[in-house]
């Protein structure tokens, strides 16, 4: 009898060990294969937009596959150690109903996250403004979005709390320019200098690949206290608007100085 009991327990122990080993192998496979698959498929996409979407979706799939593997392994191990799964599954159903009423926020997070992924509103690497925070998306899961701002701070935003999303990385962006010139400066000459700076910027190999369309000058936008404001914009690739804008303004300052065009500073005139 003792030998039979030992043989039966040994058999269960061997099966439990086999389940754990197989689960670890599968988890290892998922951890290695899915990232490689993600990079391979993303690299074959013709556009950056499609590559971002593939990376985001496969990151979520990686998480779901890992959780599913651990859950199945846990259930199989419980079955091997003699714990009946039927009462557990039945209790889980009852507890699930009870928890569902008390975890509506969590359910809302998952539903909202699924819709965000389905509608391709946000991808990893996007620059977004959401819930009063701005930054680069580092992770999109079914429950939350992880955002890192310019200062390096990381923000975790539950999907259920998301209202309006401003995405600066879809398709293209604009480097918006508000150029102030003195009231005594020639407006047409100033605009011509802006066009010349745009030509040299687009001819620069470091920036030619970032710019999609030439400078578009809207015209005089307002009469400010000390300057005439000229509004313009340059269509650029996503996330390049800040680089192009800074470089354009730097070169424009140098060009204005060379042409003798005054860049005004606030001043006060006292009349006695």
CORSUL-V141750 format. One record per residue. RES is the residue in one small letter. PHI is phi as a letter, one per 40 degrees, with the letter a starting at -180 (NA if undefined). OMEGA is omega in degrees with one decimal (999 if undefined). D_LAST is the distance of its C-alpha to the last C-alpha in Angstrom with 2 decimals. Layout:
[[RES/PHI/OMEGA/D_LAST] [RES/PHI/OMEGA/D_LAST]]
This chain:
[[x/NA/-179.8/116.29] [x/c/179.3/113.99] [x/c/178.8/114.11] [x/c/179.1/113.29] [x/c/179.9/110.32] [x/c/179.8/109.08] [x/c/-180.0/109.56] [x/c/179.6/107.63] [x/c/178.2/104.72] [x/c/178.6/104.71] [x/c/178.2/104.53] [x/c/-179.4/101.54] [x/c/179.0/99.85] [x/c/179.9/100.39] [x/c/177.6/98.92] [x/c/178.8/95.89] [x/c/179.0/95.35] [x/c/179.5/95.74] [x/c/-179.7/93.17] [x/c/-179.2/90.65] [x/c/179.2/91.29] [x/c/179.4/90.98] [x/c/178.3/87.75] [x/c/178.4/86.29] [x/c/179.6/87.36] [x/c/178.6/85.78] [x/c/177.3/82.51] [x/c/178.9/82.53] [x/c/179.1/83.20] [x/c/-177.1/80.33] [x/c/-178.6/77.96] [x/c/-171.6/78.88] [x/c/-175.0/79.72] [x/c/176.7/76.91] [x/c/177.6/74.03] [x/c/177.8/75.94] [x/c/179.9/76.60] [x/c/-179.7/72.93] [x/c/-179.3/71.82] [x/c/-178.7/74.62] [x/c/-179.9/73.87] [x/c/179.9/70.08] [x/c/-179.7/70.61] [x/c/-179.7/72.64] [x/c/-178.4/69.95] [x/c/-177.9/68.25] [x/b/177.3/64.84] [x/c/-178.7/62.73] [x/c/179.6/62.49] [x/c/179.6/66.29] [x/c/178.8/66.55] [x/c/-178.9/64.10] [x/c/178.8/66.03] [x/c/-179.4/69.35] [x/c/-179.5/68.09] [x/c/-177.7/66.76] [x/c/-179.6/69.94] [x/c/174.8/72.29] [x/c/176.6/70.37] [x/c/178.3/71.05] [x/c/176.7/74.66] [x/d/180.0/75.05] [x/c/-177.8/74.11] [x/c/179.3/76.42] [x/c/179.9/79.37] [x/c/-179.9/79.04] [x/c/-179.3/78.92] [x/c/179.1/81.84] [x/c/180.0/83.95] [x/c/-179.6/83.45] [x/c/179.3/84.20] [x/c/179.1/87.42] [x/c/179.5/88.54] [x/c/179.3/87.96] [x/c/179.4/90.02] [x/c/178.2/92.84] [x/c/177.9/92.96] [x/c/178.0/93.16] [x/c/-179.1/96.02] [x/c/-178.4/97.86] [x/c/173.1/97.65] [x/g/177.6/99.29] [x/c/-177.7/96.35] [x/c/-178.1/96.85] [x/c/-176.4/93.95] [x/c/177.8/94.79] [x/c/-179.8/93.78] [x/c/-179.9/90.63] [x/c/177.5/89.63] [x/c/178.2/90.49] [x/c/179.2/88.49] [x/c/178.0/85.63] [x/c/179.1/85.66] [x/c/178.4/85.54] [x/c/179.2/82.89] [x/c/178.0/80.93] [x/c/179.8/80.88] [x/c/-179.7/79.80] [x/c/-179.3/77.12] [x/d/178.8/75.95] [x/c/-177.5/74.94] [x/c/-177.9/73.07] [x/b/-179.4/71.53] [x/c/179.0/69.93] [x/c/179.4/66.69] [x/c/177.7/68.64] [x/c/178.4/70.45] [x/c/177.7/67.17] [x/c/-177.3/65.85] [x/c/179.1/68.92] [x/c/179.1/68.91] [x/c/178.4/65.22] [x/c/177.5/65.83] [x/c/180.0/68.75] [x/c/177.4/66.70] [x/c/179.0/63.87] [x/c/-178.2/66.45] [x/c/-176.4/68.31] [x/c/175.9/65.24] [x/f/-179.2/63.86] [x/c/-176.9/60.42] [x/b/175.1/59.88] [x/b/174.6/61.49] [x/c/-178.9/61.46] [x/g/178.9/58.68] [x/c/172.0/56.35] [x/c/-174.5/52.67] [x/b/172.4/52.10] [x/b/-172.1/49.77] [x/a/177.6/51.96] [x/f/178.8/51.78] [x/g/179.9/48.23] [x/b/177.8/49.30] [x/b/178.0/48.89] [x/i/-179.9/51.12] [x/c/178.8/54.24] [x/c/178.2/57.48] [x/b/-179.2/60.10] [x/a/173.5/62.83] [x/b/177.3/63.74] [x/b/178.4/66.64] [x/c/-175.8/68.11] [x/b/-175.9/66.46] [x/a/173.4/63.05] [x/b/177.7/60.52] [x/b/-172.7/59.48] [x/b/175.9/55.94] [x/b/-177.0/54.24] [x/c/-174.5/50.46] [x/c/179.6/48.27] [x/c/179.4/48.33] [x/g/179.2/52.13] [x/c/-179.3/52.54] [x/b/179.9/55.53] [x/b/175.8/55.43] [x/b/-174.5/58.64] [x/b/177.7/58.09] [x/c/-177.0/61.11] [x/c/-178.4/61.84] [x/c/-179.1/62.28] [x/c/-175.1/58.65] [x/c/175.1/57.25] [x/b/179.7/55.40] [x/c/177.7/53.13] [x/b/174.0/53.54] [x/b/-177.2/51.03] [x/b/-178.7/52.90] [x/c/-171.5/50.97] [x/b/-177.8/54.21] [x/c/173.8/56.23] [x/g/-180.0/56.98] [x/a/178.9/53.69] [x/a/177.3/50.01] [x/b/168.5/46.68] [x/c/-175.4/44.13] [x/c/-175.4/40.99] [x/b/171.8/37.99] [x/b/-174.0/34.35] [x/b/178.9/32.77] [x/c/176.1/29.02] [x/b/-179.1/27.79] [x/c/179.6/24.41] [x/c/180.0/23.35] [x/c/-178.8/23.91] [x/c/178.4/27.41] [x/c/-176.6/30.59] [x/c/-178.5/31.98] [x/c/178.1/35.55] [x/c/178.9/35.56] [x/c/178.6/34.34] [x/c/179.6/37.14] [x/c/177.0/39.64] [x/c/177.7/38.78] [x/c/179.0/39.33] [x/c/179.5/42.74] [x/c/177.2/43.66] [x/c/177.8/42.88] [x/c/179.4/45.03] [x/c/-179.0/47.84] [x/c/179.5/47.88] [x/c/180.0/47.78] [x/c/177.7/50.74] [x/c/179.4/52.60] [x/c/-178.8/52.31] [x/d/-179.1/55.61] [x/c/-176.6/53.83] [x/b/-177.1/51.89] [x/c/180.0/53.96] [x/c/-179.3/56.26] [x/c/-174.2/53.44] [x/c/-178.5/51.79] [x/c/-177.9/53.59] [x/b/178.3/51.47] [x/c/179.0/48.88] [x/d/176.9/45.15] [x/b/-178.2/44.29] [x/c/179.3/40.76] [x/c/179.2/39.82] [x/h/178.8/36.67] [x/c/-174.5/33.00] [x/c/180.0/32.90] [x/a/171.3/29.32] [x/c/-180.0/25.70] [x/c/-176.9/24.14] [x/d/-174.6/20.51] [x/b/-174.6/20.59] [x/a/169.7/24.00] [x/c/-174.7/26.80] [x/c/176.5/29.77] [x/b/-179.3/33.23] [x/b/179.0/36.16] [x/a/177.8/39.53] [x/a/177.8/42.67] [x/b/178.0/45.81] [x/c/-175.2/49.16] [x/b/175.5/50.82] [x/c/179.6/53.80] [x/d/177.7/53.58] [x/g/179.9/51.71] [x/b/-174.1/50.33] [x/c/-177.9/46.98] [x/c/178.0/45.14] [x/c/-177.8/46.69] [x/c/-179.2/46.00] [x/c/-179.7/42.40] [x/c/-179.2/41.56] [x/c/179.8/43.32] [x/c/-178.5/41.73] [x/c/177.3/38.15] [x/c/-179.5/39.02] [x/c/180.0/40.45] [x/c/176.8/37.65] [x/c/178.8/35.05] [x/c/-179.4/37.27] [x/c/177.3/37.72] [x/c/178.7/34.02] [x/c/-179.0/33.39] [x/c/-178.6/36.32] [x/c/-178.7/35.11] [x/g/178.2/31.52] [x/c/-172.9/30.27] [x/c/170.9/27.10] [x/c/-169.8/27.29] [x/c/171.1/23.78] [x/b/-179.6/22.37] [x/d/177.9/19.87] [x/a/-178.8/16.28] [x/b/178.8/12.88] [x/b/-178.3/9.89] [x/b/179.3/6.52] [x/b/179.4/3.79] [x/b/999/0.00]]
